[in-house]
Amino acid sequence: MDKVREKAVDVICLAGETEGARRATGVSTAKAAAPETPASGTRPDPEALEKPARRRFTAEYKLKILRDAEACSEPGEIGALLRREGLYSSHLTAWRGQRDQGSLRALAPAKRGRKPKTKNPLSDEVARLERENRKLQKRLGKAELIIDFQKKVAALLGIPLANPPAEESE
């Protein structure tokens, strides 16, 4: 079907051209200038494919593969194991190092990102005391405002105020 279609395009292109317009190779200029279409007749999808997900291996799987690799005695067996499982030799190297450093704990996937901060046991008490301090500061400000107002009223009315006892400094 595709060959018939190509032949029809060649005939149509050559029918409207003069003999001198043909190339030396026999391909017409109209056909050479026209973009080729896929054989199926559909255009390819221009959307980019989604990034593939990264593979994650469990600690048990890593240990199983390491045991299987160590059980291999014939040449080429490890290569066959890696091809069957879809792994690389660098996986074995990294997993052996992890196993030698700390067994299953080292083989478990590490949590990525920032480590959570440890909470100070006194932080709740500090926050409560800070709230109480702010509340008392507000009350003190109101009391000082009232005392200042009373002094001004007493001065306007000519009422003498008794001097408060001097505060002792520590």
C-alpha positions as CSV (number, residue, x, y, z in Angstrom):
1,M,0.0,0.0,0.0
2,D,2.8,2.4,0.9
3,K,4.7,1.6,-2.3
4,V,1.6,2.3,-4.4
5,R,1.2,5.6,-2.6
6,E,4.8,6.6,-3.1
7,K,4.5,5.7,-6.8
8,A,1.4,7.9,-7.2
9,V,3.2,10.8,-5.5
10,D,6.1,10.4,-7.9
11,V,3.8,10.3,-10.9
12,I,1.9,13.4,-9.8
13,C,5.1,15.3,-9.0
14,L,6.7,14.4,-12.3
15,A,3.6,15.1,-14.4
16,G,3.6,18.8,-13.7
17,E,7.4,19.3,-14.2
18,T,9.5,19.7,-17.3
19,E,12.3,17.4,-18.1
20,G,15.0,19.8,-17.0
21,A,13.5,20.3,-13.6
22,R,14.4,16.7,-12.5
23,R,17.4,16.0,-10.5
24,A,20.2,13.7,-11.7
25,T,19.1,11.1,-9.2
26,G,15.6,10.9,-10.6
27,V,14.0,12.4,-7.5
28,S,11.7,15.3,-8.3
29,T,12.3,18.7,-6.6
30,A,8.7,18.7,-5.4
31,K,9.1,15.4,-3.6
32,A,12.4,16.4,-2.1
33,A,11.0,19.6,-0.8
34,A,7.9,17.9,0.7
35,P,8.3,16.6,4.3
36,E,7.9,12.9,4.7
37,T,5.0,11.6,6.6
38,P,5.0,8.5,8.8
39,A,3.8,5.3,7.1
40,S,0.8,5.1,9.6
41,G,-0.5,8.5,8.5
42,T,-0.6,9.8,12.1
43,R,1.7,12.5,13.5
44,P,4.0,11.7,16.4
45,D,2.9,13.1,19.8
46,P,4.9,16.2,20.5
47,E,4.4,15.9,24.3
48,A,7.5,15.0,26.2
49,L,7.2,11.8,28.2
50,E,7.0,12.0,32.0
51,K,10.3,11.4,33.8
52,P,10.5,7.8,34.9
53,A,10.3,7.0,38.6
54,R,13.5,6.1,40.4
55,R,13.8,2.5,41.4
56,R,14.0,1.7,45.1
57,F,15.1,-1.5,46.5
58,T,14.2,-3.0,49.9
59,A,16.9,-4.2,52.3
60,E,15.6,-7.7,52.1
61,Y,15.8,-7.6,48.3
62,K,19.4,-6.3,48.4
63,L,20.5,-9.0,50.8
64,K,18.8,-11.7,48.7
65,I,20.7,-10.5,45.6
66,L,24.0,-10.4,47.5
67,R,23.4,-13.9,48.7
68,D,22.6,-15.1,45.1
69,A,25.7,-13.3,43.8
70,E,28.0,-14.9,46.4
71,A,26.5,-18.3,45.6
72,C,27.5,-17.9,41.9
73,S,30.7,-20.0,41.2
74,E,30.8,-20.4,37.4
75,P,32.1,-17.6,35.1
76,G,29.2,-15.5,33.7
77,E,26.7,-16.5,36.4
78,I,26.8,-13.1,38.1
79,G,26.3,-11.4,34.8
80,A,23.3,-13.6,34.1
81,L,21.9,-12.8,37.5
82,L,22.3,-9.0,37.0
83,R,20.7,-9.2,33.5
84,R,17.8,-11.2,34.9
85,E,17.2,-8.8,37.7
86,G,17.9,-5.7,35.6
87,L,20.7,-4.5,37.8
88,Y,24.3,-3.2,37.3
89,S,27.5,-4.4,38.9
90,S,27.8,-1.0,40.6
91,H,24.6,-2.0,42.6
92,L,26.4,-5.0,44.0
93,T,29.5,-3.0,44.9
94,A,27.5,-0.3,46.7
95,W,25.3,-2.9,48.5
96,R,28.3,-4.9,49.6
97,G,29.8,-1.7,51.1
98,Q,26.6,-0.9,52.9
99,R,26.3,-4.4,54.2
100,D,29.9,-4.3,55.6
101,Q,29.2,-0.9,57.3
102,G,26.1,-1.8,59.2
103,S,23.9,-4.7,57.9
104,L,20.2,-4.1,57.4
105,R,20.2,-0.6,58.8
106,A,22.7,0.6,56.2
107,L,20.8,-1.2,53.5
108,A,17.5,0.4,54.3
109,P,16.8,3.5,52.1
110,A,17.8,6.7,53.9
111,K,15.2,9.4,54.4
112,R,16.0,12.4,52.2
113,G,15.8,16.0,53.2
114,R,16.5,17.9,56.4
115,K,16.7,16.1,59.6
116,P,13.9,17.0,62.1
117,K,15.1,19.2,65.0
118,T,14.8,17.7,68.4
119,K,12.3,19.5,70.6
120,N,13.7,21.1,73.7
121,P,11.7,19.8,76.7
122,L,11.7,23.3,78.3
123,S,10.4,25.1,75.2
124,D,6.7,24.7,76.3
125,E,7.5,26.2,79.7
126,V,9.5,29.1,78.1
127,A,6.6,29.8,75.7
128,R,4.2,29.9,78.7
129,L,6.4,32.2,80.7
130,E,6.8,34.6,77.7
131,R,3.0,34.8,77.3
132,E,2.6,35.5,81.0
133,N,5.4,38.2,80.8
134,R,3.7,39.9,77.8
135,K,0.4,39.9,79.7
136,L,2.0,41.4,82.8
137,Q,3.8,44.0,80.7
138,K,0.4,45.2,79.4
139,R,-1.1,45.4,82.9
140,L,1.9,47.4,84.1
141,G,1.6,49.8,81.2
142,K,-2.1,50.4,82.0
143,A,-1.3,50.9,85.7
144,E,1.4,53.4,84.9
145,L,-1.0,55.3,82.6
146,I,-3.6,55.5,85.4
147,I,-1.0,56.7,87.9
148,D,0.2,59.4,85.5
149,F,-3.4,60.5,85.0
150,Q,-4.0,60.7,88.7
151,K,-0.9,62.8,89.3
152,K,-2.0,65.3,86.6
153,V,-5.5,65.5,88.0
154,A,-4.0,66.1,91.5
155,A,-1.7,68.8,90.2
156,L,-4.6,70.6,88.5
157,L,-6.8,70.4,91.5
158,G,-4.0,71.4,93.8
159,I,-4.2,68.3,95.9
160,P,-0.8,67.4,97.5
161,L,0.2,63.8,97.1
162,A,2.0,61.9,99.8
163,N,5.5,60.9,98.6
164,P,5.7,57.2,98.2
165,P,8.5,55.4,100.1
166,A,11.7,55.2,98.2
167,E,12.3,51.9,96.5
168,E,15.3,50.1,97.7
169,S,17.7,49.0,94.9
170,E,19.1,45.6,95.2
